[in-house]
């Protein structure tokens, strides 16, 4: 009998190990263990609203021992878990795994907030919940309308909040919102302007879109039908800027020509008639413009030569030509001042000239012209205080501006705290009063009885009347000082 090289017990152990490893049957390694659960291996981080979460989210398929299942190609589905602001998740929400890993490269959350989570699920496996993350908004521009506010983020998304009676928030509903909601359509927006109950925007490519109330053709789409989401303004015009007034809209195309549409009862379209128009019509005359601003029933603009031209209603001298006669085409503002910007308000107009001085003219109730009186002015009067402004904005009964150093000042009526000065609540101010809080602003926008501004770091702040949520802070409480928009 041959002598065995190892004792029988050792030989038995070696055979057991060989069979367990599958090394003796010619079939290679055994099958991996089945998938039992998921895990986030790349977690979501703070992201900009409506923009892809970066880096891409990764979910790994694991077995009962916590090891990756490298052969898994199962479909993994993503959803929002904790959802503090009733947001929606966009992008590719169902992905087939590769090598046991599902990668989500374009997930987007539409509303700002903190404490969001994602939940990953897969048939036959325990779902996984991500770490909490925040969604923020960084604004580049804001526009305050009658009882709503809209803004553009640095990534080109448009958001609106406040009253939505005619779909002027552009989210496809007529539901009011107390915090920013994404305007539908996936537009890449450069500029937004909101008026009485309608809103218009210009995309990065120069296309104009409008939404909201359209009873006078102010959306410019050839109809008088309201729209709850953006509708393109036809005509093939390439716009540099638009301004939504009470019930009309005007814009400047890239060649400098001005076009207007909507209500035209006082000549506010500037086409030489009193006929309302549901599509853009050219403003009469030879003037070209760098910028236009629309008010209640009037419009003004700045030419490349720094002259100001106005047209429409002139009942209180808001056209600045020294008369109270309406004009259906542009007339030059008196004084020979070199304007860099103008803003048309309810029945008044203000502007900034080269060097930073602010001038106002027109109706002067509640001291909104800022010249220390309540006397109507038919030509530009300097705003008191000697401040150097970069920009001004006119509302219904008040006016605000940002100085070249970034300080915000307001004057006029303060019945709802729209001046941002708690010490003068319910008291009108006849000259510029500093907005409380010491914030450094890039721009401000004055609306009906509220004001908003964008700071130099892209934060949005609002103050004043708030019964429809137009301040965007998640409440309907009036604010006497700036409060941060939920972002």
C-alpha positions, 0 to 999 in steps of 0.5 A: 500500500502506497504511503500518503503524503499527508494525513487523512484529516489534512487531505479532507480539509484541502478537498473541502477548501478546493470545492468551496472555492470552485477551483476543481470543477472548471467552471470558475468562481461561484456566483456573487451573493444576491443584492439586498440593499442600496447605499449612496457612495457619492452624496448630494451637496448644496446645489443651485436651484434647477441646476444639476447636482454636482458631483454626479450622485452614485448609488451602489448595489450591495449584498448582505455582507455590504459588498458591491454586486459587480454584475448588477445592472438593475434599474435604480430609481431616485425620488425626493425624500424629505421635501421641505418646500414641496419641490419637484425632482427633475432629470433622469430619475431611473438609471440602470446600474453598470458594474453595480453602480448607478450614476445620476448625472443630471438630477435637479431640484426646482425650489430652494430650501434646506433639509432635502434628502434623496431616496434610492430604490430598486426592486428586491432591495432595501432602499437608501436615503441620502444625507441632507442637502440644501438647494439655493438661489443666487440672483443676478437681477430682480423685478417687483411688479404690482403684487408679485416679484420675479428674478433671474439666477446667475445660471439663467433660471427665472423664478417668481413669487407672490400673487398669481391670479392670472398666471404671472408667476409662470409656474403653470398654475394660478396659485399664489406662492410665498417663496420662489417657484421656477418659471416653466419652459426651461428657458435660459433667461438674461432679463425679467420684468414683471408689471401689473399682472403679467411678466416678460423675459428675454433669453440669452439668445434674445428671444422674448417670452411673456406670461400672465394677464393678456386682456390687452395683448400685453403678452405680445403673442397675437391673442388676448388669452392669458397664459400661465407659462411663457409664450414666445413673442412672435416676429423674429425680433432679437431683444436686448431688454424688455420692460413690463408696465401696467398693461403694456410692454416695451423692449429694445432690440439689438439694433436699438429700435424700440417696440411696444405692445398691449394697451394703448389708451394714452399713446404708451406704445409710441406708434402714433396711435391710440390702438392697442396691439397684441403684437410688437409694433415699432415706436415712431421716430428716428431715436434708438435706445439703450434701455426703456422703462414702462410705467402705468400709461407711459414709457421712457427710454435712454438713447445712445447719446444719453438723451431721454425720450418719453411717450404716453400719458402726461397728465402730471408731467411725467414725460418731462417735456414741460407740458401735461399733453399726452404724446403718442410718439417720443418727445425729448425730456427737457434740461439737456441732461445726460441720462444713463438710466430711466425708470417710469413709475405710476405717474412719475419718472426718475433717472440717473445722469452721468455723474450719478445725480438722480432726477425725477419728474411727474406726480409728486404725492407722498414726496415720491420725487424726492425734492422735498416737496409735493409739487408735481414737476413737468421737467426733471428736478434733482433729488435731494441729498447729493448722493451719487446713484448707480440706478433708480426704480419707481413704484406706485407711491415711492422710489428707491435707488442704489448708490455707487457704493452699494447703499440703498435709499428710498423716499416717498410713501412708507405706509407698508414699510416699503422704504425699509426704514422702521423709524419712519413707518407710516411716515412719508419721506421727502428725500432719500432715507437709508434702507436699514441693515447696512446691506451692499446692493447691486440693484433695487426694484420698487413695486406697488408697496414693496421693494426688493434688491439683489446684494453684491453676493447674489442674495435677494432681500425684500421689504414692505407689503406682503399679503400675497407673499411678494417678499418671498420669505415664506410668510405673508407678514409685512416687513419694515426692514429687508428680509432674505428671500428663501433661497 
